[in-house]
Amino acid sequence: MIVTTTPSIEGKTIKAYKGIVVGEVISGVDFIKDIAAGLTNFFGGRSQSYEGELIQSRESALREMEERAARMGANAVVGVDIDYEVLGSSNNMLMVTVSGTAVVVE
């Protein structure tokens, strides 16, 4: 499956548009990761625990979008947009939404 942020794929012709396709993931940050991130915030540096959660959530959302596109009969997704939001009363939930247009290319 070809996935791209561009509206077309160089060297390929879009033969059919299958529709909008979305992948969503909402993940919680556990107590241990929150403490580790707090220490990083205090002492400085990068928060590997939060970065790891972000990477895992994004990859899961992309995988979900690709699976949905394949079920629609698509072999590519163009115009992909990735959006991140923080949710929850104490901002301890991460939502990653990935969307694009499922297409058939030759």
GROMACS elastic network, one bead per residue, 0.5 to 0.9 nm:
[ bonds ]
;  ai    aj funct       b0    kb
    1    66     6  0.70928   500
    1    69     6  0.89368   500
    1    70     6  0.80573   500
    1    74     6  0.82466   500
    1    75     6  0.51504   500
    1    76     6  0.51231   500
    1    77     6  0.76286   500
    2     9     6  0.85428   500
    2    66     6  0.88830   500
    2    75     6  0.67118   500
    2    77     6  0.62696   500
    2    78     6  0.80886   500
    3     6     6  0.89323   500
    3    62     6  0.88700   500
    3    66     6  0.79685   500
    3    75     6  0.89842   500
    3    76     6  0.57355   500
    3    78     6  0.60815   500
    3    79     6  0.84413   500
    3    80     6  0.72176   500
    3   100     6  0.87852   500
    4     7     6  0.77625   500
    4     8     6  0.80664   500
    4     9     6  0.76176   500
    4    76     6  0.81669   500
    4    77     6  0.64192   500
    4    78     6  0.51177   500
    4    79     6  0.62701   500
    4    80     6  0.58808   500
    4   100     6  0.87082   500
    5     8     6  0.85893   500
    5    77     6  0.84149   500
    5    78     6  0.58769   500
    5    81     6  0.65137   500
    5   100     6  0.80512   500
    6     9     6  0.70986   500
    6    78     6  0.59431   500
    6    80     6  0.72248   500
    7    78     6  0.53066   500
    7    80     6  0.83236   500
    7   101     6  0.87214   500
    8    12     6  0.77890   500
    8    13     6  0.80025   500
    8    14     6  0.75576   500
    8    78     6  0.62634   500
    8    79     6  0.76706   500
    9    12     6  0.54246   500
    9    13     6  0.73928   500
    9    14     6  0.81406   500
    9    78     6  0.76558   500
    9   105     6  0.84086   500
   10    13     6  0.82016   500
   11   106     6  0.88734   500
   12   105     6  0.60460   500
   12   106     6  0.55927   500
   13   104     6  0.84693   500
   13   105     6  0.53910   500
   13   106     6  0.54395   500
   14    17     6  0.74740   500
   14   103     6  0.65892   500
   14   104     6  0.58531   500
   14   106     6  0.66429   500
   15   103     6  0.74387   500
   15   104     6  0.55362   500
   15   105     6  0.54795   500
   15   106     6  0.68177   500
   16    74     6  0.83560   500
   16   102     6  0.87268   500
   16   103     6  0.55903   500
   16   104     6  0.50904   500
   16   105     6  0.72564   500
   17    20     6  0.88025   500
   17    74     6  0.81312   500
   17   101     6  0.72738   500
   17   102     6  0.62394   500
   17   104     6  0.65461   500
   18    21     6  0.86318   500
   18    69     6  0.80626   500
   18    72     6  0.65143   500
   18    73     6  0.73621   500
   18    74     6  0.66098   500
   18   101     6  0.72507   500
   18   102     6  0.52006   500
   18   103     6  0.53635   500
   18   104     6  0.74840   500
   19    69     6  0.86299   500
   19    72     6  0.82846   500
   19   100     6  0.84580   500
   19   101     6  0.55533   500
   19   102     6  0.54562   500
   19   103     6  0.73746   500
   20    69     6  0.86037   500
   20    99     6  0.71038   500
   20   100     6  0.57644   500
   20   102     6  0.60414   500
   21    65     6  0.61666   500
   21    66     6  0.82845   500
   21    68     6  0.66959   500
   21    69     6  0.61454   500
   21    72     6  0.88582   500
   21    77     6  0.80827   500
   21    98     6  0.83609   500
   21    99     6  0.56422   500
   21   100     6  0.55577   500
   21   101     6  0.58408   500
   21   102     6  0.60221   500
   22    61     6  0.81483   500
   22    62     6  0.85369   500
   22    64     6  0.77426   500
   22    65     6  0.51566   500
   22    66     6  0.86194   500
   22    68     6  0.75997   500
   22    69     6  0.84762   500
   22    97     6  0.70381   500
   22    98     6  0.55916   500
   22   100     6  0.66622   500
   22   101     6  0.86866   500
   23    60     6  0.80515   500
   23    62     6  0.61614   500
   23    63     6  0.75296   500
   23    64     6  0.50045   500
   23    66     6  0.79667   500
   23    67     6  0.88844   500
   23    68     6  0.78736   500
   23    96     6  0.81458   500
   23    97     6  0.58031   500
   23    98     6  0.51044   500
   23    99     6  0.64056   500
   24    57     6  0.87139   500
   24    58     6  0.87687   500
   24    60     6  0.81196   500
   24    61     6  0.51233   500
   24    62     6  0.82988   500
   24    64     6  0.73896   500
   24    65     6  0.78883   500
   24    95     6  0.71721   500
   24    96     6  0.57485   500
   24    98     6  0.63862   500
   24    99     6  0.86404   500
   25    57     6  0.61241   500
   25    58     6  0.77336   500
   25    60     6  0.69241   500
   25    61     6  0.55661   500
   25    64     6  0.87403   500
   25    94     6  0.79758   500
   25    95     6  0.56331   500
   25    96     6  0.52918   500
   25    97     6  0.65924   500
   25    98     6  0.89146   500
   26    57     6  0.75984   500
   26    87     6  0.86922   500
   26    93     6  0.66979   500
   26    94     6  0.55339   500
   26    96     6  0.64661   500
   26    97     6  0.86853   500
   27    53     6  0.80090   500
   27    57     6  0.70534   500
   27    92     6  0.86522   500
   27    93     6  0.56274   500
   27    94     6  0.52718   500
   27    95     6  0.64954   500
   27    96     6  0.85362   500
   28    53     6  0.88002   500
   28    92     6  0.59685   500
   28    94     6  0.62372   500
   28    95     6  0.88671   500
   29    32     6  0.82918   500
   29    33     6  0.62962   500
   29    34     6  0.65126   500
   29    49     6  0.89454   500
   29    50     6  0.77961   500
   29    53     6  0.76584   500
   29    92     6  0.55658   500
   29    93     6  0.61302   500
   29    94     6  0.76141   500
   30    33     6  0.54984   500
   30    34     6  0.62185   500
   30    35     6  0.88253   500
   30    92     6  0.80002   500
   31    34     6  0.50505   500
   31    35     6  0.62720   500
   31    36     6  0.87284   500
   32    35     6  0.51708   500
   32    36     6  0.62383   500
   32    37     6  0.85915   500
   32    49     6  0.89785   500
   33    36     6  0.50576   500
   33    37     6  0.60436   500
   33    38     6  0.84681   500
   33    49     6  0.55735   500
   33    50     6  0.69940   500
   34    37     6  0.51174   500
   34    38     6  0.60868   500
   34    39     6  0.87293   500
   34    49     6  0.81567   500
   34    50     6  0.81483   500
   34    92     6  0.82560   500
   35    39     6  0.63347   500
   35    40     6  0.86939   500
   36    39     6  0.52157   500
   36    40     6  0.63241   500
   36    41     6  0.86459   500
   36    47     6  0.75620   500
   36    48     6  0.86610   500
   36    49     6  0.70377   500
   36    50     6  0.88986   500
   37    41     6  0.60628   500
   37    42     6  0.85979   500
   37    46     6  0.84668   500
   37    47     6  0.54338   500
   37    48     6  0.78775   500
   37    49     6  0.67046   500
   37    50     6  0.68721   500
   38    42     6  0.62207   500
   38    43     6  0.86993   500
   38    47     6  0.86705   500
   39    42     6  0.50093   500
   39    43     6  0.60762   500
   39    44     6  0.79455   500
   39    47     6  0.88621   500
   40    43     6  0.52173   500
   40    44     6  0.51630   500
   40    45     6  0.58698   500
   40    46     6  0.66577   500
   40    47     6  0.59171   500
   40    48     6  0.89025   500
   41    44     6  0.52113   500
   41    45     6  0.71681   500
   41    46     6  0.81601   500
   41    47     6  0.77400   500
   42    45     6  0.89436   500
   44    47     6  0.87784   500
   46    49     6  0.89042   500
   46    50     6  0.87743   500
   46    51     6  0.80685   500
   47    50     6  0.55014   500
   47    51     6  0.60990   500
   47    52     6  0.85330   500
   48    52     6  0.58455   500
   48    53     6  0.84848   500
   49    52     6  0.52375   500
   49    53     6  0.63768   500
   49    54     6  0.87309   500
   50    53     6  0.50827   500
   50    54     6  0.61245   500
   50    55     6  0.86388   500
   51    54     6  0.50145   500
   51    55     6  0.61379   500
   51    56     6  0.85599   500
   52    55     6  0.51793   500
   52    56     6  0.61178   500
   52    57     6  0.85208   500
   53    56     6  0.51885   500
   53    57     6  0.60470   500
   53    58     6  0.85633   500
   53    94     6  0.86377   500
   54    57     6  0.51884   500
   54    58     6  0.61269   500
   54    59     6  0.86008   500
   54    94     6  0.78445   500
   54    96     6  0.82873   500
   55    58     6  0.52266   500
   55    59     6  0.61466   500
   55    60     6  0.85729   500
   56    59     6  0.52400   500
   56    60     6  0.61426   500
   56    61     6  0.86651   500
   57    60     6  0.51290   500
   57    61     6  0.61807   500
   57    62     6  0.86417   500
   57    94     6  0.81980   500
   57    95     6  0.79717   500
   57    96     6  0.64660   500
   58    61     6  0.51535   500
   58    62     6  0.61781   500
   58    63     6  0.85796   500
   58    82     6  0.81136   500
   58    84     6  0.88926   500
   58    96     6  0.61234   500
   58    97     6  0.79901   500
   58    98     6  0.79112   500
   59    62     6  0.51282   500
   59    63     6  0.60976   500
   59    64     6  0.85789   500
   60    63     6  0.50789   500
   60    64     6  0.61170   500
   60    65     6  0.86139   500
   61    64     6  0.50819   500
   61    65     6  0.61805   500
   61    66     6  0.86534   500
   61    96     6  0.66560   500
   61    97     6  0.65281   500
   61    98     6  0.60727   500
   62    65     6  0.50928   500
   62    66     6  0.61871   500
   62    67     6  0.86506   500
   62    82     6  0.88594   500
   62    97     6  0.85572   500
   62    98     6  0.62546   500
   62    99     6  0.85632   500
   63    66     6  0.51213   500
   63    67     6  0.62029   500
   63    68     6  0.86812   500
   64    67     6  0.51490   500
   64    68     6  0.62561   500
   64    69     6  0.86448   500
   64    98     6  0.89011   500
   65    68     6  0.51772   500
   65    69     6  0.61585   500
   65    70     6  0.86545   500
   65    77     6  0.86574   500
   65    98     6  0.69027   500
   65    99     6  0.71467   500
   65   100     6  0.83656   500
   66    69     6  0.50504   500
   66    70     6  0.61696   500
   66    71     6  0.86898   500
   66    74     6  0.88810   500
   66    75     6  0.87340   500
   66    76     6  0.80757   500
   66    77     6  0.75434   500
   66   102     6  0.86777   500
   67    70     6  0.51321   500
   67    71     6  0.63233   500
   67    72     6  0.87796   500
   68    71     6  0.51021   500
   68    72     6  0.64230   500
   68    73     6  0.89287   500
   68    74     6  0.88637   500
   68   102     6  0.88271   500
   69    72     6  0.50595   500
   69    73     6  0.65715   500
   69    74     6  0.53430   500
   69    75     6  0.73405   500
   69    76     6  0.75257   500
   69    77     6  0.72124   500
   69   101     6  0.84449   500
   69   102     6  0.54811   500
   69   103     6  0.80242   500
   70    73     6  0.50488   500
   70    74     6  0.50471   500
   70    75     6  0.62976   500
   70    76     6  0.82366   500
   70   102     6  0.83148   500
   71    74     6  0.73402   500
   72   102     6  0.76651   500
   72   103     6  0.89727   500
   73   102     6  0.83827   500
   73   103     6  0.81269   500
   73   104     6  0.74477   500
   74    77     6  0.75236   500
   74   102     6  0.55850   500
   74   105     6  0.80543   500
   75   102     6  0.75842   500
   75   103     6  0.64179   500
   75   104     6  0.52669   500
   75   105     6  0.66523   500
   76   101     6  0.83453   500
   76   102     6  0.59965   500
   76   103     6  0.53898   500
   76   104     6  0.61319   500
   76   105     6  0.67582   500
   77    80     6  0.68628   500
   77    99     6  0.87519   500
   77   100     6  0.59361   500
   77   101     6  0.53263   500
   77   103     6  0.58467   500
   77   104     6  0.84485   500
   78   100     6  0.57077   500
   78   101     6  0.53186   500
   78   102     6  0.66635   500
   78   103     6  0.72334   500
   79    99     6  0.79418   500
   79   100     6  0.51007   500
   79   101     6  0.62463   500
   80    98     6  0.68160   500
   80    99     6  0.54420   500
   80   101     6  0.72243   500
   81    97     6  0.81091   500
   81    98     6  0.56868   500
   81    99     6  0.54041   500
   81   100     6  0.63354   500
   82    96     6  0.71073   500
   82    97     6  0.58381   500
   82    99     6  0.67152   500
   83    95     6  0.80889   500
   83    96     6  0.57381   500
   83    97     6  0.51529   500
   83    98     6  0.63782   500
   83    99     6  0.85714   500
   84    94     6  0.71939   500
   84    95     6  0.57537   500
   84    97     6  0.65519   500
   84    98     6  0.89398   500
   85    93     6  0.83947   500
   85    94     6  0.59636   500
   85    95     6  0.50833   500
   85    96     6  0.65680   500
   85    97     6  0.84343   500
   86    91     6  0.56357   500
   86    92     6  0.70732   500
   86    93     6  0.57054   500
   86    95     6  0.61886   500
   86    96     6  0.89433   500
   87    90     6  0.77955   500
   87    91     6  0.50903   500
   87    92     6  0.65294   500
   87    94     6  0.60586   500
   87    95     6  0.69959   500
   88    92     6  0.58588   500
   88    93     6  0.56128   500
   88    94     6  0.85520   500
   89    92     6  0.75894   500
   89    93     6  0.88489   500
   90    93     6  0.82162   500
   91    94     6  0.79149   500
